[in-house]
Amino acid sequence: MRIKNRKTIALLTLAVCVLLGYWLWLSLRPVEIVAVHKDGEFSSVLVRNFPFTDRGKISWWLKNKGMLKEKYNIPQPEKMVFSL
């Protein structure tokens, strides 16, 4: 009975290590900008390997907003037109 318990524990430990390694690999992949689409005043940035968490997404945006402005000219300020 002891050998069966050891095998079960070893198998569970291996499964946890594999899942943890896979999650770590997914989270460390670099974000790749696939395309940028502009429709009037709106812009959509399509990316591959975006971070999982909202915190990671916001952090990525703050780190790359200068590059996005320089390379793709986004976000573009709204043109205010007033007519009377």
C-alpha positions as a LaTeX table, in Angstrom:
\begin{tabular}{lrrr}
\hline
Residue & $x$ (\AA) & $y$ (\AA) & $z$ (\AA) \\
\hline
Met1 & 0.00 & 0.00 & 0.00 \\
Arg2 & 2.88 & 2.38 & 0.69 \\
Ile3 & 4.28 & 1.97 & $-2.80$ \\
Lys4 & 0.90 & 2.84 & $-4.34$ \\
Asn5 & 0.73 & 6.04 & $-2.26$ \\
Arg6 & 4.27 & 7.02 & $-3.28$ \\
Lys7 & 3.45 & 6.49 & $-6.95$ \\
Thr8 & 0.30 & 8.59 & $-6.62$ \\
Ile9 & 2.16 & 11.41 & $-4.88$ \\
Ala10 & 4.97 & 11.27 & $-7.45$ \\
Leu11 & 2.46 & 11.38 & $-10.32$ \\
Leu12 & 0.58 & 14.33 & $-8.80$ \\
Thr13 & 3.85 & 16.18 & $-8.18$ \\
Leu14 & 4.91 & 15.60 & $-11.77$ \\
Ala15 & 1.53 & 16.82 & $-13.08$ \\
Val16 & 1.72 & 19.98 & $-10.97$ \\
Cys17 & 5.28 & 20.67 & $-12.15$ \\
Val18 & 4.30 & 20.20 & $-15.80$ \\
Leu19 & 1.28 & 22.51 & $-15.45$ \\
Leu20 & 3.33 & 25.12 & $-13.60$ \\
Gly21 & 6.02 & 24.98 & $-16.29$ \\
Tyr22 & 3.41 & 25.34 & $-19.06$ \\
Trp23 & 1.79 & 28.33 & $-17.30$ \\
Leu24 & 5.20 & 29.93 & $-16.82$ \\
Trp25 & 6.05 & 29.42 & $-20.51$ \\
Leu26 & 2.72 & 30.97 & $-21.55$ \\
Ser27 & 3.19 & 33.99 & $-19.29$ \\
Leu28 & 6.77 & 34.73 & $-20.41$ \\
Arg29 & 6.15 & 34.79 & $-24.16$ \\
Pro30 & 6.69 & 38.25 & $-25.69$ \\
Val31 & 3.64 & 40.20 & $-26.84$ \\
Glu32 & 3.51 & 40.55 & $-30.63$ \\
Ile33 & 1.47 & 43.22 & $-32.42$ \\
Val34 & $-0.31$ & 41.53 & $-35.32$ \\
Ala35 & $-2.27$ & 44.45 & $-36.80$ \\
Val36 & $-3.66$ & 47.90 & $-36.08$ \\
His37 & $-7.03$ & 48.87 & $-37.55$ \\
Lys38 & $-8.39$ & 52.41 & $-37.58$ \\
Asp39 & $-12.05$ & 53.22 & $-38.08$ \\
Gly40 & $-12.75$ & 56.90 & $-37.82$ \\
Glu41 & $-11.88$ & 57.96 & $-34.28$ \\
Phe42 & $-11.40$ & 54.39 & $-33.02$ \\
Ser43 & $-8.31$ & 52.19 & $-33.21$ \\
Ser44 & $-8.05$ & 48.45 & $-32.56$ \\
Val45 & $-4.72$ & 46.83 & $-31.77$ \\
Leu46 & $-4.60$ & 43.09 & $-32.42$ \\
Val47 & $-1.90$ & 41.33 & $-30.42$ \\
Arg48 & $-0.67$ & 37.79 & $-29.92$ \\
Asn49 & 0.39 & 36.47 & $-26.47$ \\
Phe50 & $-1.30$ & 39.24 & $-24.47$ \\
Pro51 & $-0.85$ & 38.99 & $-20.67$ \\
Phe52 & $-3.53$ & 37.08 & $-18.74$ \\
Thr53 & $-4.27$ & 39.59 & $-16.00$ \\
Asp54 & $-5.68$ & 43.10 & $-16.23$ \\
Arg55 & $-2.65$ & 44.31 & $-14.30$ \\
Gly56 & $-0.34$ & 42.77 & $-16.90$ \\
Lys57 & $-2.33$ & 44.26 & $-19.78$ \\
Ile58 & $-2.25$ & 47.75 & $-18.27$ \\
Ser59 & 1.45 & 47.40 & $-17.49$ \\
Trp60 & 2.14 & 46.34 & $-21.09$ \\
Trp61 & 0.15 & 49.32 & $-22.41$ \\
Leu62 & 2.00 & 51.79 & $-20.18$ \\
Lys63 & 5.40 & 50.39 & $-21.20$ \\
Asn64 & 4.57 & 50.46 & $-24.92$ \\
Lys65 & 2.39 & 53.55 & $-25.34$ \\
Gly66 & 5.32 & 55.60 & $-26.65$ \\
Met67 & 6.13 & 52.98 & $-29.28$ \\
Leu68 & 2.45 & 52.70 & $-30.27$ \\
Lys69 & 2.20 & 56.49 & $-30.62$ \\
Glu70 & 5.40 & 56.70 & $-32.65$ \\
Lys71 & 4.90 & 53.71 & $-34.93$ \\
Tyr72 & 1.10 & 53.55 & $-35.34$ \\
Asn73 & 0.01 & 57.06 & $-34.26$ \\
Ile74 & $-2.38$ & 55.78 & $-31.60$ \\
Pro75 & $-4.09$ & 56.98 & $-29.51$ \\
Gln76 & $-4.92$ & 59.87 & $-31.75$ \\
Pro77 & $-6.45$ & 62.91 & $-30.07$ \\
Glu78 & $-10.04$ & 63.62 & $-30.96$ \\
Lys79 & $-10.55$ & 66.56 & $-33.28$ \\
Met80 & $-13.05$ & 68.87 & $-31.67$ \\
Val81 & $-15.32$ & 70.65 & $-34.10$ \\
Phe82 & $-17.92$ & 73.07 & $-32.81$ \\
Ser83 & $-20.51$ & 74.60 & $-35.04$ \\
Leu84 & $-23.12$ & 77.12 & $-34.06$ \\
\hline
\end{tabular}
